[in-house]
Amino acid sequence: MPGTGDIALSDVIGALSYALDVTGGQPAGHARRTCLIGMRLAEELGLDADERSDLFYALLLKDAGCSANAFRMAEALATDEREAKRTMNLTDLRRPLSAFMWAFRTVEEGGSLPARVARLRDIRAAGDVTRSLMQARCDRGAEIARMLFMSEPTAEAIRTLSEHWDGGGQPVGLAGEEIPLLGRVVGLAQSVEIFHAAGGPRAAWAVARRRSGRWFDPALVDALGAVRRDREFWATLAVSDVAAWEPPGRRLAVGDSSLDRIAEAFARVIDAKSPYTFRHSERVAEIAVGIAAVMGFGGLALRDLRRAALLHDIGKLAISNRILDKPGRLTEDEFAAVREHPTYSLRILERASCFAPIAWVAATHHERLDGSGYPFGLAADKLTSSMRVLAVADVYEALTAERPYREALPVGRALEIVRDDAPHRLDAAAVAALEEFVAAPLGGLASQGPSTSRPSMPRNSPPSSPSAAK
């Protein structure tokens, strides 16, 4: 990445990979453990330092595209897409009976038998849904890697990780050595981690051996056969420092401008989860910085606020699209799940030393001055100026954007609702600064309403309270 600094890129990406774990339906630390397994295989294969460096970041970023198919998967299967992804990874979908049983158990969560049968018929009529879902994931993952200035071998490894040795994989159907070596390693490593987590080294070895020559390169399975005897490695898998596996002499450090790029890239990952949040994080960041500039924030405060705004919803990757995109009123349990997303944001951002200082700002965007917000119930005396600004920016952007349960509100109506919440729930000075920013000739996105490039949305009746935004 451009620029130099003393912040280890592996620390930043390794920490943010926890967000990719949850959107892919995997337990916390999945990407990091996959990285260790892949790097141990690379050691066994004798890959050189450049190849191992490219592989290292492909392993950590392998699920960067997972959010890109979340909405379509939840919609097509009518279920929690994270659970569907988790069980899918434990199933050999290339075997017709296994695929049918997985689909029958998965579709129409909580639905009747006729509803499940009807859903399966709809999926069959739609054509190759799996291929299109995998295409979206793989292409977006490679795009995010390139946005982070990763090497082309890293991006290609991410793009091809679901291709299979015999040509039966997704999304293109590459076979044998048409699949880049690093892509083959990533594909094997992630399956090994998933089955290792479910049943230990014996289960991981059994599935690798059973799929050798079909899913996996036999030579890589042979290398795994040697690694499986390394008891010390498997025993320390959950506690090993991932940064220790980055090739010496190839360790990447990042500077300040690169951290901005990382925040922007992960904002794309966050907003890709739902078409209803298209560019939400970017718009919130622009509005928050605009408000703060009017209020006289200095350079470093503006920088930190922008990063917090870009990453404030990273915890939403842990929430099912069946809840986030629900057109009707949420149940108590569903709203309880939504209320937890700032807590996830806090936990994820605190893992990265460079983003830890902004973690609480990002995680308090739903807190209110009177203590009525969530998830922490903080009141005015605990909310800093940056927290107050971000809360106002988030509400305003949500009101002027389409949601599953209502159309976007006009700017004037959105400002009226925000104004009604000041000074008891929202900060009056921040609301006044918002109005000044929106009225300014250079008010940008804040004064334009929803982005004209937002994907078209179905229309739904508005909820009883327009400000009740998920």
C-alpha positions in Angstrom: 0.0 0.0 0.0 1.2 3.6 -0.6 3.0 5.4 2.2 5.1 4.1 5.0 4.4 3.9 8.7 4.9 1.8 11.8 1.5 0.2 11.8 1.5 -3.4 10.8 -0.9 -4.1 8.0 -1.4 -7.6 9.4 -2.6 -6.2 12.7 -5.2 -4.1 10.9 -6.5 -6.7 8.4 -6.3 -9.5 11.0 -8.5 -7.5 13.3 -11.0 -6.5 10.7 -11.2 -10.1 9.4 -13.4 -10.9 12.4 -16.1 -8.8 10.6 -15.7 -11.1 7.5 -16.0 -14.2 9.7 -19.5 -13.2 11.0 -20.9 -12.3 7.6 -19.7 -15.6 6.3 -21.4 -17.5 9.1 -18.2 -18.6 10.7 -17.1 -18.4 14.3 -14.8 -15.6 15.4 -11.2 -16.1 14.3 -12.0 -18.3 11.3 -10.0 -16.2 8.8 -7.0 -16.0 11.1 -7.0 -19.8 11.7 -7.4 -20.3 8.0 -4.4 -18.0 7.5 -2.2 -20.1 9.8 -3.2 -23.4 8.1 -2.6 -21.9 4.6 0.8 -20.5 5.7 1.8 -23.8 7.2 0.9 -25.5 3.9 3.0 -22.9 2.1 5.9 -23.8 4.3 5.5 -27.5 3.5 5.3 -26.6 -0.3 8.4 -24.5 -0.2 6.8 -21.4 -1.6 9.1 -18.4 -1.8 8.8 -15.2 0.2 6.9 -13.3 -2.4 4.4 -16.1 -2.9 3.9 -16.5 0.8 3.3 -12.7 1.2 0.7 -12.7 -1.5 -0.9 -15.8 0.0 -0.9 -14.4 3.5 -3.2 -11.5 2.6 -5.4 -13.6 0.4 -6.1 -15.9 3.3 -7.0 -13.0 5.6 -9.2 -11.3 3.0 -10.7 -14.4 1.4 -14.2 -13.5 2.7 -14.1 -9.8 1.7 -16.8 -10.5 -0.9 -19.2 -12.4 1.4 -21.4 -9.5 2.1 -22.0 -9.0 -1.7 -24.3 -12.0 -1.9 -26.0 -11.7 1.5 -29.1 -9.9 0.4 -29.7 -12.2 -2.6 -29.0 -15.3 -0.7 -31.4 -14.4 2.1 -34.1 -13.4 -0.4 -33.7 -16.5 -2.6 -33.6 -19.0 0.3 -36.0 -17.1 2.7 -33.7 -17.9 5.6 -30.8 -16.5 7.7 -28.1 -16.4 5.1 -25.3 -16.6 7.7 -26.6 -19.9 8.9 -27.1 -21.1 5.3 -23.5 -20.3 4.6 -22.3 -22.1 7.7 -24.1 -25.3 6.9 -23.3 -25.0 3.2 -19.6 -25.1 3.9 -20.1 -28.4 5.8 -22.0 -30.0 2.8 -20.8 -31.4 -0.4 -23.3 -29.6 -2.7 -21.9 -31.3 -5.7 -23.6 -34.5 -4.7 -27.2 -34.2 -5.7 -28.7 -35.9 -2.7 -26.6 -33.9 -0.3 -27.5 -30.7 -2.1 -31.2 -31.5 -2.1 -31.2 -32.4 1.6 -29.3 -29.2 2.5 -31.7 -27.0 0.5 -34.8 -28.7 1.9 -33.6 -28.2 5.5 -32.5 -24.6 4.8 -35.1 -22.8 2.7 -38.2 -21.0 4.2 -36.9 -20.8 7.8 -39.9 -21.8 10.0 -42.1 -22.4 7.0 -44.5 -25.2 6.3 -43.7 -28.2 4.0 -45.7 -26.7 1.1 -43.9 -23.4 1.5 -40.5 -25.2 1.4 -41.5 -27.1 -1.7 -42.7 -24.0 -3.4 -39.5 -22.2 -2.6 -37.4 -25.0 -4.0 -39.4 -24.8 -7.2 -38.8 -21.1 -7.5 -35.1 -21.6 -7.0 -35.0 -24.3 -9.7 -37.0 -22.1 -12.1 -34.5 -19.2 -11.5 -31.6 -21.2 -13.0 -28.1 -21.5 -11.6 -28.6 -19.4 -8.4 -25.4 -20.8 -6.8 -23.2 -19.7 -9.6 -24.5 -16.1 -9.6 -24.1 -15.9 -5.8 -20.5 -17.2 -6.0 -19.7 -14.9 -8.9 -20.8 -11.9 -6.8 -18.8 -13.0 -3.8 -15.6 -13.8 -5.7 -15.6 -10.7 -7.9 -16.3 -8.4 -5.0 -13.6 -10.0 -2.9 -11.0 -9.5 -5.6 -12.2 -5.9 -6.1 -11.8 -5.1 -2.4 -8.2 -6.6 -2.4 -7.3 -4.4 -5.4 -8.8 -1.4 -3.6 -6.4 -2.1 -0.8 -3.5 -2.1 -3.3 -2.9 -5.8 -2.8 -1.0 -7.7 -5.5 -2.8 -9.3 -8.5 -1.9 -12.8 -7.3 -3.6 -12.0 -4.0 -6.8 -10.7 -5.8 -6.8 -13.7 -8.1 -6.4 -16.2 -5.2 -9.5 -14.7 -3.7 -11.4 -14.7 -7.0 -10.6 -18.4 -7.6 -10.8 -19.9 -4.1 -14.1 -21.8 -4.9 -12.9 -23.4 -8.1 -12.3 -27.1 -7.9 -9.5 -29.3 -9.2 -11.8 -31.3 -11.5 -13.5 -28.2 -12.9 -16.7 -28.7 -10.9 -16.3 -25.5 -8.8 -17.6 -22.0 -9.0 -18.0 -19.5 -10.5 -16.2 -20.1 -13.8 -15.4 -23.9 -13.7 -11.6 -23.6 -13.9 -9.8 -27.0 -13.6 -6.4 -28.2 -12.6 -3.6 -25.7 -13.0 -5.9 -23.2 -14.6 -6.6 -22.4 -11.0 -3.8 -20.3 -9.6 -1.8 -22.2 -7.0 -2.5 -19.6 -4.3 -6.3 -20.0 -5.0 -6.0 -23.7 -4.6 -4.2 -23.3 -1.3 -6.8 -20.8 0.0 -9.6 -23.2 -1.0 -8.1 -26.1 0.8 -7.1 -24.1 3.9 -10.6 -22.7 4.5 -12.2 -26.2 4.2 -9.6 -27.7 6.5 -10.3 -24.9 9.1 -14.1 -25.4 8.9 -13.9 -29.2 9.4 -11.1 -28.9 12.0 -13.3 -26.5 14.0 -16.2 -29.0 13.7 -14.3 -32.2 14.5 -10.6 -31.7 14.9 -7.6 -32.7 12.8 -8.9 -36.1 12.0 -12.2 -34.7 10.5 -10.2 -32.1 8.5 -7.9 -34.8 7.1 -10.8 -37.1 6.3 -12.6 -34.5 4.2 -9.5 -33.4 2.4 -8.6 -36.9 1.5 -12.2 -37.7 0.4 -12.3 -34.7 -1.9 -8.7 -35.0 -3.2 -8.7 -35.0 -7.0 -12.3 -33.6 -7.1 -12.2 -30.4 -5.0 -8.6 -30.2 -4.1 -5.2 -30.5 -5.9 -3.9 -33.9 -4.8 -0.4 -32.5 -4.3 -1.8 -30.0 -1.8 -3.6 -32.8 0.0 -0.3 -34.7 0.2 1.3 -31.6 1.8 -1.6 -31.5 4.3 -0.9 -35.2 5.0 2.6 -34.2 6.3 1.2 -31.2 8.2 -1.5 -33.3 9.9 1.3 -35.0 11.9 2.5 -31.7 13.3 0.7 -31.9 16.6 2.3 -28.8 18.1 1.0 -26.7 15.2 -2.6 -27.9 15.6 -2.5 -27.5 19.4 -1.6 -23.8 19.1 -3.9 -23.0 16.2 -6.3 -21.0 18.2 -3.7 -18.9 20.1 -0.9 -18.4 17.6 -0.1 -14.8 16.5 -1.1 -14.5 12.8 1.5 -11.7 12.3 4.3 -14.2 13.1 3.5 -16.1 9.9 4.0 -13.1 7.6 7.2 -13.7 5.7 10.2 -11.8 7.3 11.4 -9.1 5.0 8.0 -8.9 3.4 6.1 -7.5 6.4 3.9 -4.5 5.3 3.5 -1.4 7.3 1.0 1.3 6.6 0.8 5.0 7.2 -2.1 7.4 7.9 -3.4 7.7 4.4 -3.5 4.0 4.0 -5.7 3.7 7.1 -8.2 5.9 5.4 -8.1 3.6 2.4 -8.7 0.6 4.6 -11.7 2.3 6.3 -13.1 3.2 2.8 -12.6 -0.4 1.6 -14.4 -1.9 4.6 -17.2 0.6 4.3 -17.8 -0.9 0.8 -17.9 -4.4 2.4 -20.4 -3.1 5.0 -22.7 -1.4 2.5 -22.6 -4.2 0.1 -24.6 -6.3 2.6 -27.9 -4.7 1.5 -29.0 -2.6 -1.5 -30.9 -0.5 1.1 -27.6 0.7 2.6 -25.9 1.4 -0.7 -23.3 4.1 0.1 -24.8 4.6 3.6 -21.4 4.6 5.4 -19.8 6.9 2.8 -22.8 9.4 3.0 -22.7 9.3 6.8 -19.0 10.1 6.8 -19.5 13.0 4.4 -22.4 14.4 6.5 -20.6 13.9 9.8 -17.5 15.7 8.6 -19.6 18.5 7.1 -21.4 19.0 10.5 -18.1 18.8 12.4 -16.4 21.3 10.1 -19.3 23.8 10.7 -18.8 23.3 14.4 -15.1 24.0 14.2 -13.5 20.6 14.6 -9.8 20.4 13.9 -7.9 18.3 11.5 -7.2 15.2 13.6 -10.7 15.2 15.0 -12.2 15.4 11.5 -9.9 12.5 10.4 -10.9 10.3 13.3 -14.6 11.1 13.0 -14.6 10.2 9.3 -13.0 6.9 10.0 -15.5 6.2 12.8 -18.4 7.1 10.4 -17.1 4.9 7.7 -16.8 1.9 10.1 -19.7 2.6 12.4 -21.9 -0.1 11.0 -19.3 -2.9 10.7 -21.2 -4.8 13.4 -24.2 -5.1 11.0 -22.3 -7.8 9.2 -23.2 -10.0 12.1 -27.0 -9.4 11.6 -29.0 -11.5 9.2 -30.4 -9.8 6.1 -33.7 -11.5 6.9 -33.9 -8.9 9.8 -32.1 -5.9 8.2 -34.2 -6.1 5.0 -37.5 -7.0 6.6 -40.3 -4.8 5.1 -42.5 -5.0 8.1 -42.2 -4.2 11.8 -39.6 -6.2 13.6 -40.5 -8.6 16.4 -39.0 -8.0 19.9 -36.4 -10.7 19.2 -35.4 -9.2 15.9 -35.1 -5.7 17.3 -33.0 -7.1 20.1 -30.6 -8.6 17.5 -30.4 -5.2 15.7 -29.6 -3.5 18.9 -26.5 -5.6 19.3 -24.8 -4.4 16.1 -23.0 -1.5 17.8 -21.6 -3.9 20.3 -20.1 -6.0 17.5 -18.7 -2.8 16.0 -17.0 -2.0 19.3 -15.5 -5.5 19.6 -14.2 -5.6 16.1 -12.7 -2.1 16.0 -11.1 -2.5 19.4 -9.0 -5.5 18.1 -7.1 -3.1 15.8 -4.8 -0.8 17.7 -5.1 1.9 15.1 -8.9 1.9 15.2 -9.3 1.3 18.9 -9.3 5.1 19.7 -12.4 5.5 17.5 -14.2 2.3 18.5 -16.4 3.9 21.1 -17.3 6.8 18.8 -18.4 4.3 16.1 -20.3 2.1 18.6 -22.4 4.9 20.1 -24.2 6.2 17.0 -27.5 5.0 18.4 -27.1 6.4 21.8 -29.2 9.5 22.8 -28.7 12.4 25.2 -31.6 11.3 27.4 -30.3 7.8 27.8 -33.0 6.3 25.6 -30.6 5.0 23.0 -28.9 1.6 22.5 -27.1 -0.7 23.2 -25.4 0.9 26.2 -28.0 3.4 27.3 -25.5 6.2 27.7 -26.7 9.7 28.5 -25.4 13.2 27.7 -22.6 13.2 30.3 -21.0 10.2 28.6 -21.4 11.3 24.9 -18.6 13.3 23.4 -19.0 15.9 20.6 -17.9 13.4 18.0 -20.4 10.8 19.3 -23.2 13.4 19.1 -22.3 14.5 15.6 -22.2 10.9 14.3 -25.6 10.2 15.8 -27.1 13.2 14.0 -25.4 12.3 10.7 -26.6 8.6 10.9 -30.2 9.6 11.6 -30.3 12.2 8.8 -28.8 9.8 6.2 -31.1 7.0 7.2 -34.2 9.3 6.8 -33.1 10.5 3.4 -32.4 7.0 2.1 -34.9 4.2 1.1 -35.5 1.5 3.5 -37.4 -1.8 3.2 -40.4 -0.3 5.1 -40.6 3.2 3.5 -39.4 5.5 0.7 -36.7 8.1 1.2 -38.0 11.2 2.9 -37.5 14.7 1.3 -34.7 16.8 2.8 -37.1 19.2 4.5 -39.1 16.5 6.2 -35.9 14.7 7.3 -34.6 17.9 8.9 -37.9 18.5 10.6 -37.8 15.1 12.3 -34.1 15.5 13.3 -35.0 19.0 14.7 -37.8 17.6 16.7 -35.4 15.3 18.6 -33.2 18.2 19.7 -32.2 19.0 22.4 -33.5 16.1 24.4 -32.3 13.2 22.3 -30.0 14.7 19.7 -27.5 17.5 20.2 -28.9 20.9 19.3 -25.6 22.3 18.2 -25.0 19.4 15.9 -28.5 19.6 14.5 -28.0 23.4 13.8 -24.7 22.6 12.1 -26.4 19.9 10.0 -29.0 22.5 8.8 -26.2 24.9 7.9 -24.3 22.2 6.1 -27.3 21.1 4.1 -28.1 24.7 3.1 -24.6 25.4 1.9 -24.0 25.4 -1.9 -21.4 22.7 -1.4 -23.6 20.6 1.0 -23.0 17.7 -1.4 -24.8 14.4 -0.8 -26.5 15.8 2.3 -28.6 18.3 0.3 -29.2 16.0 -2.6 -31.2 13.2 -0.8 -30.6 9.6 -1.9 -27.8 8.8 -4.4 -29.1 8.7 -7.9 -27.1 5.5 -8.5 -28.8 3.6 -5.7 -30.4 0.4 -6.9 -34.2 0.6 -7.4 -36.2 -0.6 -4.4 -39.6 -2.0 -4.0 -42.0 0.4 -2.4 -43.5 -0.4 1.0 -45.8 1.4 3.4 -44.0 3.6 5.9 -43.9 2.6 9.5 -45.8 4.5 12.2 -42.6 6.3 13.2 -40.5 7.5 10.2 -37.4 7.9 12.4 -37.4 4.2 13.4 -34.5 3.3 11.1 -32.7 0.0 11.4 
